[in-house]
Amino acid sequence: MLQFFSGFMTNPGLFLAGAAAISVPIIIHLLNRRKFKIVDWAAMEFLLEANRRNRRRILLENLLLLMMRCLAILLLGLLLARPFMNSDSLSRIGMDSVRVHRIVVIDDSPSMRVQAAGTTKTGLEVAKSAVIELATRSAAKASDDYLTIRLTSDPEHKLYDGPMTEESLGDIEQRVNGITPSDTRAKLDATLQAIEKSLLGKGDATNYAVYVITDLREGDWVSPEQVDEEEKISSVVKRLAEKISHEGDKTPRVAVLDIGGDEVENLIITSIKPTNNTVIVGVEAEFEVTVFNAGERPVDEVEIELVIGDGTTLKETIGHIDPQTSETKTFRYVFQDPGPVRVEAALSGADRLPIDNRRHYAARVSVGRRILIVDGDPSPDEEQTESYFVERALAPPGDYPSGNVIEVMAESEFDTLVLDDYAVVLLCNVYKLTEHRIESLEAWVAEGGGLFVALGDQVDKDSYNDLLYKDGAGLLPAKLEARQGDETHKVWANPTPASLNHPVMKIFSGDLGIVTQFVKIFRWWSVSLSEDGTIPEGVSVVNHWTDADQSPALVEKSFGKGRVLMLTTTVDRGWSDWPLDQSYVFMFQDMIHYMSRRDSDDGNAIVGLPIEIQMDSSKYKDEVEITDPANEKEVVLSDPDSSGRTLELIYSKTQRHGFYQLKLSRIADSTKDVKLFAANIDPHEGRLVRVSREKLTDSIGEEHVSIQQGVDSLAKGDESGWSELWKWILAAAVLVLCGEQLMAWAFGRRR
């Protein structure tokens, strides 16, 4: 029975309790009818005769009072139960129309710039017109309906939340007309979840209607497989529809309004990047620009312009691009000055979605690839230092620049150094590192840094194994065991490549003897790759020694986005004569290029992702001036990390595509260092393939959800709703109680 009443009452239990309370006046009435012992008295005969004449009238009056009291209690029970009724039923009995709270979700993603189906307007323009028409009609009807507007680019924020009246109409029009297409993808899942969260605990959700105005692009409506089932868009839509619907109510409470067209032809610049890890002054840079044909027809003669800085324009043409394929063109340019440079690629000609025909790249041109060498065995005799030969191998004298800028420091200076500006760090026979330095080194390598570790007689085996190897979880690719070889340098081994396909060894593939015949290795560390002797995932042996055990010589490990290479001998002449051989220079040049941090990718991201930088707190102030693509400036404060040595800045206002310029103020002389960042729209936004209605219906279901073509149902604003009747019940209860009191007073006077 409780389930039956729940179809039209908010609190059916309270109604049943009130109905049960009707028995109270009935019991009182019956108790008042208890029998008396009759004693005949002659003097009372005339009174009994009068009573017999009025008995029927009194009985009728008592019954009327009983009915009024029972009705009053029944109405109080109904008042507590809060019953409701469909607006169509209310209109048939002459009652006023109900109040409806409409929640309108507008997809303002980049694809809504495309022309909507059956009109010359863009999808966003159609959506804005429909919302304004809804507000205008509701205000004219004085219906006191409520409106909430949310944008998929900003799920947590309500663009408007209030009634639709003549007074509020101007505010609604101003806010809606101010909506511009976003550069970020449609966050439909987050927006619907925000609506769901806002309705939690609300007991008056009888007249909610949710409208989602969208172009139904597949990338927005189909959740990736790795997303939890409860977080998928289809699950969120179904939960929301169930929450704002009532049992027995067949009216759809969530409407997906499709305004997209089926035309999918579109070209997208998906990437612009240099082929080298670092863009260097005086060294020819190659930029690869990739164009994707997202349409169903081939495209010929696609012209690309590459604008460098404020003026230089390079042009190339792609002859043919098949449907659903990419083609790449290479542009070559030599930068003359270091510093940040704006590079922009653009397609010539018209397109359905022009915003993805342009892509930005923040080139950070440096005087060279910054290499840090930490010398663990310094000496007054320059040639006896650990860094002497490797420094000259990486930056040899001559007419052709190597592109490397070398910095050498002692082990004691390394502990507090900020590593962000370095491409590769070389630890050469370093005794040991502090835990703080190792933590920051791990974070730096994980973000793409290249770490080279050369062993020797200075290293502390226990410290390396405990803090750097960590049973295979640390930076080192292998565990140190013991020193091997001949201290007298009378017996030696040669290095032998484990694989000539490795980038470091490719240069020797034509003449293996260059390495194996003339290089003598007298001493080295034996290492173990794992407890059981197998090679762990992410670890590989590049070289080994030609001793009896075939001991690993050069071992590599992937660590996050970066790489670690460990050489089990020294880089000086202490344990080998390798520095005197020409292969030493070739191998180190290739090795540094291979493991170098790809700083050419720094500063280039997708719109909506935060900009993150770290600064040395001893060099820079905590204030950073940021200029966005609209040339608006803002000063943002950075925060110190737990150590206090580093300032960290996370800037999240990157909702527009284009260039973001950051100015860092130095403490010493107040000069400013400039860092440039580029934010681009997600290339997937240009893939205009739509999800089929059948597929969407299968995933969402048809109960309480409808998928409609166009925005007519929103503009009309005539959907039915459910109205609570408590005002009418309260009025009726007051009238009944007042009537009962008047009747009791009148009947009492007559008696």
N, C-alpha and C positions, 0 to 999 in steps of 0.2 A: 504493500500500500504506500509505503514511504517513497518507493521508486515512482509510483504513479503520480503522486503529488509533486515530485521534484521537477516534472516537466513544465510546470507553470508557477512555481514558487521558489523564492530564494532560500527560505528556511522552513521546509515542510514539517520538520519536527516540532517547531514552536506552534504551528497551526494545529497539529493533532493534540498537543497539550492543552491549547486553548479550547478546542472542541470538547475535550474530556471535562474541562472545568464547567461546562454547561450543567452538569449533574448537580452542582452545588445549590443553585436556586430551586431546582426541582426537589431535592431532598428537604430543603427548608420548607418548601410549600407542603410537602407530604407530612412533615412533622407537625405543622400547624393544623393539620386535619385530624389530630388525635381525638378519640371518642371520649365523651364525658358520661358520667352516670346521670340518668334522667330522674328527676324528683318532681312529681306533680305538685303544683302550687296554684291554687285557684286565682290568686291575685295576679299571677303572671300570664294567665291565659290570653289576655288581650295583646301582650307583647309577643307571644309565640305566634299568634295569628298574623301580626305585622311582619314578623321575621319570615314566615312562610311566603308571604306575598313578595318580599324583596330577595328571597334566596337565589332565584335565577339571575337576577341582576348582579348580586354580589359575586356569585360564582363566575360570571362572565368577566367582571372587572378583575378578579384575582387572576384568571387565566390570561387576560390581556397584560397585566403587570408581569406575570411569569414569562410570557413570550418576549416582552420588551427587555427583561433582564437577561434572558438566555441569548437574545440577539446581540445585546451589548457585549457579553462575554465572547460570543463568536466573532464579532468584529474586532475585538482586541486581539484575539488569537490570529486572525487574518492580518492585522496590522504588524504583529511581530513576525509573521511568516513572509511578508513582503511579496505578494503575488504579482505577476506581470502578464501582459497580454500583447499579442501581435498588433502592430499599428493598423493593418488592414481590417482587423476585427473591430478596433477602436473607431475607425472612421465610419464603419457601417452603423454603429450605434450613436453616432453624432459627437463623439469625444474628440478633443484636439489631437493633432498628429504628434508623434513622439520626437524626442531629441536624439539625434544620431551623432556619434563622435567618429569622424572620418580621419584615418591616419593615411596620409599619402606619401609614398616613397618614390622619389624621382631618381632614376638612373642618370647621373650627370657625368658618366665616364666618357673618355675621348670618342668612342664610337657613336655617341649621341650627336656628334657633329654631322653625321651622315644624313642625307635627305630621307625623311620618313616616307612610308608607303602611301601612295595616293595623294601626295601634296608636294608643294614646292618648298615647304618649311623643313628645317632640320628636326630630328627627333626631340631635342630639348625644347625647341620653340613650340612644338605641338603640346608637349607636357605642360609647359608654362601657361599656354592659352587655356587648356582644360581646367587647371586649378583656379585660374582667375574667373572663368565662367562659372564654376561651381560656387565660389565665394559670392559672386554677384547675384546669382539666383537665390542662394540661401538667405542673403541679406535682404533681398526684395520680399521674400516670403515671411521674414521676421520669425524664422523657425527656431532661432537660438541654437542652431546646430554648432558643434565644436569641430575645430580643424587642427590637426598637427601635421607639419610638413618636415620630412627628413630627406637628406641627400645621401646617396651611397658613398660619396667621397669623404663624408664626415659622420660616421654612424652615431656617435654619442651626442651630437649637437642637434637641437630642434631648431630648424629655420624659423618656424612659427608655431605657436601653441596657444590657442585662444578661440573665442567665439567668432562666428561669421555674422557680423551685424553691419549696419550702415556706418557705425562709428569706426569699426575696425577694418573696413573694406580697403581704405586707402593704404593702411599699413601692410595689409596682405599683398596688394598689388605692387607696392614698392619693393618688398622683400622678394617676391617671386620674379619680378622683372629684373632684379639684380643678380639672378642666378646666371653664372657663366659656365661653359663646359670645363670640367676638371681635367687635369692631366694625369690623374691617378686612376687605377682600375676600379671597377665597381665592387665595393665591399658589401655585397648583398647579404652574405651570411651574418656579418657583424651588425649590420643595420637591423635585420629582423630579430636578432638576438637581443639587441638593445630595446626594441619594442616589447618583446616578450618579457624582458626584465622589468620594464616600466609598468607592466600590467600586473605584476605579482602582488597578491594580497588585496587586489581591488575586487570588491563584491558587487559593484554596480556595472560590470562589463556586459550589460545586456544589449547595448546598441553600438558596439564597436564594429567598424568596417575598415579593412585594410586594403589599400590599392597600391599596386606596384607598377609604375609606368616604366617600361623597359623596351629595348630593341631585341631582347631574347638572344643575345650572342652566346654561343656555346661556351666560350671561355668564362663567362660570368655565371652561368647557371649549372654547369656540370662540375661538381666538386672532384678534386683528384682522388684517386683510389686510396691514398695513404691517409686521408682525413677520416677521423673517427665517424662512425655512422650517426651518432647523436649530433655531430657538428656539421653534417652535410646540409646543404641548402634545402633539399627536399624534406629532411627530417624537421628542420626549423619551421618551415612553412606549415607542415602538418600539425606540429605542436601548437603553433600560434592560432591556426584555424580552430582547433579543438577548444582552446582556451576561451575564445570569444564567441563560441557557439553554444547553444543549449539543446538539450535532448528534445527531440521532436521538431526542432527548427531546421527546415530544409534549405533556408536561404543561404547562399554562399557568403561567407564572411571575409574571405580573402580573394581578391580579384587581381589576376595578372593581366595587365592591359598591354597588348603587343602593338607597338607602333613601328616596328622595324621593317625594312624592305629586304627582298630576297637577293638583290644584286650583291655579289661578293668581290667583284674585280677591284684590286687594290695593290699598289706597290709599297713596300716598306724598306727603309734603310734599317737593317737590324743591328749593324755594328760598324764602328770605325775605330781602328786600333793600329798601333805601330807593330811591325814584326819583331823589333828588338825589345829587349827588356827595359832598356833605358834610352831616352832621347837625349843625344849628346851634341854639343856645339861642334861644328866642323865635320861631323860624321853624318853621312847621308842617311836620313830616316826614310823608312818605307811605311806608308799608311795603307792599310787594306780596308776598303769600303765594300760592305756586303749588302746586296739588295735582294729581297725575297719577293717573289710573285705569289701573292696570296689568292689570286683569282683562279678561274677555270679556263682561261684562254692564254695562249702565249703572247709575249710582248716583245716588240723589236725596237731597236735603236733607243735605248734608255741612256740619257745623258746625265752625268754626275758632275757637279761642281764642288771643289774642295777649296774653301776660303781659309787662309792661314793668317792669323793676326788681323790687322785692320785693312789689308788690301790684296795681298797676293792671292790670285785665283788660278787654280789648276782645273783642267777639264779632261774627262775621259768618257768614252761611250761603251756601253755593253751592247753588243750586237743582238743578242737574243736571250730571253729568259723563259723557260718552259713553265707551265702552271705548277704551283706548289714546289718550286725549286729555287735555289739561291745561286747568284753569280757574284764574283768578287773582282774588283778592279784595284790595282796598286798605283799609288801616287808617291813620287819621290821628291824630297825636299831637304835642303841643307840649312839648318838654323845657324845664324851668325852670332846670336847673343843668348846668354842664359836667362832663365826666368820663366814665369808662367805665360803661356801663349794660348789664345782661343783658336780652336780649329773646328770648322763647321762644314759638314757635308750636306748637300741638298740635291734633290732631283728637279730637273727642269720640266715644265709642262704641268697641266692640270691633273688632278687626281680626286677620287671620291673622298679621301680622308687626308687632307694636306699636312696635318700635324705630324704624321709619321714619315713624311718625305724629307724630314730634316733631322739631323742628329748632331750632337755637340760632343766635343772631346777637349778635355783640359790637358794640354801638353805641358809637362814640367821639364823644360830644357835645362840640362845641367852641363857643367864644364866637364863632367866625367862620371863614371860609375864609382860611387864612394865605397872603398874597400877599407876595412879596419883590420889591422894586424896587431894582435896582442902578443908581445914578446915575453916569453916566460924565462928566457936565459940571456938577459942583457950583458954587455961586456964593453969595456973601454975601447977594445979593438973592434972596429966596426965590422970587419969580416968574420969575427967570432960570434956575433950576435945571432940569435935564432932567426931573425927577420931579414937579414941582409940579402940572401939570394932570392927569396920568394918576393921581396919587394921589387927587385930589379927584373924578375921574370914577369911580373904583372904590369910594370910600367917601364919597359926597356927604352933606352935612348934611341933616337932616330927621327926621320922626317915624318913618319906616319904615326899619328896619335893612337894609343892603345884604347883610349876611352875610359881608362881607369884612373881614379884619383886615390892615391894611397895615403893612409894615415896610420902611423905606428905609435903605440903607447905601451907603457909598462903595465904589468899585471895589477899594480896598486891603483892605477888610475881608472881601471876598467869597471870597478864595482858600481859606481854611481852614474855611469854614462847612459844617456838616453839613446836608444838604438834606432829610432824611427828613420833616420836619414841615411842609414847604411844599407847597401845591397847585399854584402857578404861580410861575415866576421870570421877571421882566422885565429884560432887559439893555437899558438905554436909552443909546445912544450911547457904549458902553463901548469904550475904546481897544483892549485885547486881553486874553486870558486865558492863564494858564499851562497847560502840558500836563497837570499833575496835576489842575487844576480842570476841564479839558475832559474828562478820563477819568471823573471822578466825576459830571460833569454828564451825560455820555452814559449812564452806568449808571442814573442817576436818571430820565432821560427814558424809557429803555428799560423801566423798571419802572412807567411810567404817568404820569410827571410832565409838566407842560405848560410849554414854554419859548417866550417871546415875545422876539424880537430886533428892536429899532428901531435903524435906522442913523442916521448923522449925520456931522458934520465931524470927529469925534474918532476914528473907527474906523480901524484899521490894515488896509488892504486885503489886503496880503500875508499878514498873520497870520490874518485871517479865512479867506482862501482855502486856506492851507496846513493850518491846524489845525482849523477849523470846517467847511469845505466838503469838503476831502479828495477832490477829483475826484468828488464825488457820494456818497461813502461816509460823510461826517460828518453833523453835525447840521443845517447850513444847507441849505435847499432849493435855493439858487441861488448861482452864483459872482458875486462883485462885479467890475464892469468899470470904470466911471468915474462921476464926479458929473455930473449933467445939470441943466438948468434955467437960470433967470435970477437972477444974484446981486443985481440991482437991484430985484427983486420987481415989475417992471413987466409981465412976461409970466408966465402961470401955466397950469397944467393942473388938471383936475378928476378926482376918483376915480370910476371907473365899475365897477359889479359885473360880474364875468365870469359869475357864475351867481347868480340870486336864490334858488336852492334851497339854497344853502349856509346852515348854521345861523347863521353870523355875519351874513348879509345878509337873512334872512327878514323882519326887522322893517321893512325898507325896501321890501318887495315892493309895498306899496300906493301908495307915493309916492316913486318913484325920484328925483324932483327935489330931495328933501331933501338928498341926497348930492351930486348932480352939479351943481346950480345955484349953491349958495352957498359951497361949500368951495373955497379956492384953495391949490394946491400950487405953490410957487415953485421948490423944488430937491428932487432925489432922486438915488438911485444907480441907474444902469442895471445890470441883471444878466442873466446867461445861464443858462438851465435845463440845457443840455447842449451838447456840442461840435457836434452836428448840428442843434441847434435844436428837437428833439423834446422832449416833456414826459416825463420818466422816470416809471416806475411808483412810486406812492406820493407823487408831487408834484402839486400842483394850484395854479392861479392863482385866487385869490378875488376880487381887485380888480386893475384896471390903470389907468394914467393916460391922460388923453385927449390925449396928445402925438402927434406924427406917427408914432412907433414903437409906440404902444400899450404902453409899458413896463410890466412887472409892478409892481403897487403892494403887494399883500399876497399872499404865497406861503406855501403850507402843505406840510408834509412829515410823513408818518407815520414814527415811529422807535421800533421795538419796540412797547410798549403805549402809548406817549405820542405827543404831537404837538409840532411846532415851527411857529410862525408868524413870518414875517419881514416887517416893514414897511420899505419902501425909503426912507422919509423919517423925519423926527424926530417925537417925540411932544410936543415943546414948540413954541413959536412961532418958532423959529429959521428953519425952512424952509417954514412954512405958517401959515394962520390957522385951521386945522381945530379947535384946542382951544377956540375961541370959539363953535363951532357946537354946537347941541344934539345933533346926530347923533354927536358925539364920545363923549358919555356913554353913549348907547344902545349904540353899537357895542362899546365897551370892556367894558361890563357883559355883553353877550352873548358876546363873545369869551372873556372869562375863564371864564364858566360853561361854555362849549363845551370849552375846552382844559384845564380844571381836572383835576388828578389826582384820581381817584376813591378818596379815602381812606375812603369808606364801605365799601369792600370789604376794607380792611386788617384783618387779624386774623381773617378767616373763611376756613376751609380744610376739606379732607377729612381724616378720621381717617387717621393713619399718615404724613402729610406733615409735615416738620419746621417748627417755628416759627423764623423768622429775624428778628433785629432788629439795628440798628446804633445805637451810642450815641457821643456826643461824649466822647472820653477826658478832655477838660479839665473836663467837668461831672459825669461819673458814675464811680463805682467799678466795678471789674470783677466784683463779686459781684451776682448776681441771684437773688432768692428766687422760686421757682415753686410755685404751688399748683395741683394737678391736679383733675379732676372729683370724685375721691374725697376731696378735702380733705386730701390728703397733701402735705407741704411738702418742698422740696429746694432747696439752695443750689447754683447752677451758676456757674462762672467763664466770663467772656467773654474772647476773645483779641483783641489789637490787630492791625490790618491792617498792610500793608507800610509805610505811612507813619507809623504810630503815632498818628495823629490820631483814628482811629475804632476803637471796640471792636465786635467782631462776636460775636453769640451765635447758635448753631444748636442747637436743642433738639429731639431726635428721639423722645422718649418720649411720643408722642401717640397711643397705641393705643386710647384710650377716648374716646367722644364726650362732649361737654360743654364747660364753660368752663375755660380755663387762665388764671390770673392771675399776672402778672409784676410784681415790685416792684423798681424801679431806685433805688439809693441815690445821692443827690447828694453830691459831695465837700465842698461849701461848708458845709452845715448838717446833713448826714445825714438830711434829709427824704427821703421815698420817693415817687417817681412811679409810678403804677399803669398798666399796659397790660393790656388784656383781649383774649383770643383765644378763638375758638369753633371746635371741631372737630366736624364732622358726618359721618355715615356716607355712603358713596357712594350716591346715589339709585338707581343701577342694581342694587344688592343687592335692592331690593324687587321687581324684575321677575322673577317666579318661573317664567317660561317655561323648560321643560326641553329639553335637546338630545335628539333621538330616538336610540334605540340603533342604529338602522340607519345614521344619519349618523355616529355616533361609531365604529361598527365599520368603516365605509368609510374613515374617516380614519386609524384606528389599525391596522386589520388584525386578523386572527384568529389569526395565528401567535404562540404563547406568551402571548397576552392573552385574557382572558375578561371579559365583562360579565355580571354576575349580579344577580338580584333578591334583596335581603335580605342578611343577614350570617351565614347558617347555615354556609357553608363556612369562615369564619374561626373561629366559635365551636367547631366540631368539631375543627379543627386536625389533620385526618387526611390531609393531602395527602402524596403520595409524595415521596421525595427520593432523592438519590444519595449513596452512602457510599464513601469511599476505603478501600482494602483494605490499606494499607501496614502496619498493625499485624499483621494475619494473615500477610502475606508475610514480615515480619521474623521473626516467631516460627517460621515454617516454614523460613526460611533458617538460623536458629540451630540448629534441630533437625537439619537435613540435614548441616550442618557438623560438629556434635557426633557424629552417627551415622557420618559418614565417618571421623572420627578413631578412634572406637571400633572400627569394622570393620577399618581399616588396622592398628590395634594387635593386634586378635584374629587377623587373618590372618597378620600378621608373626610372632606367637608360634608359630603352628602350622607355619610354614615353617622 
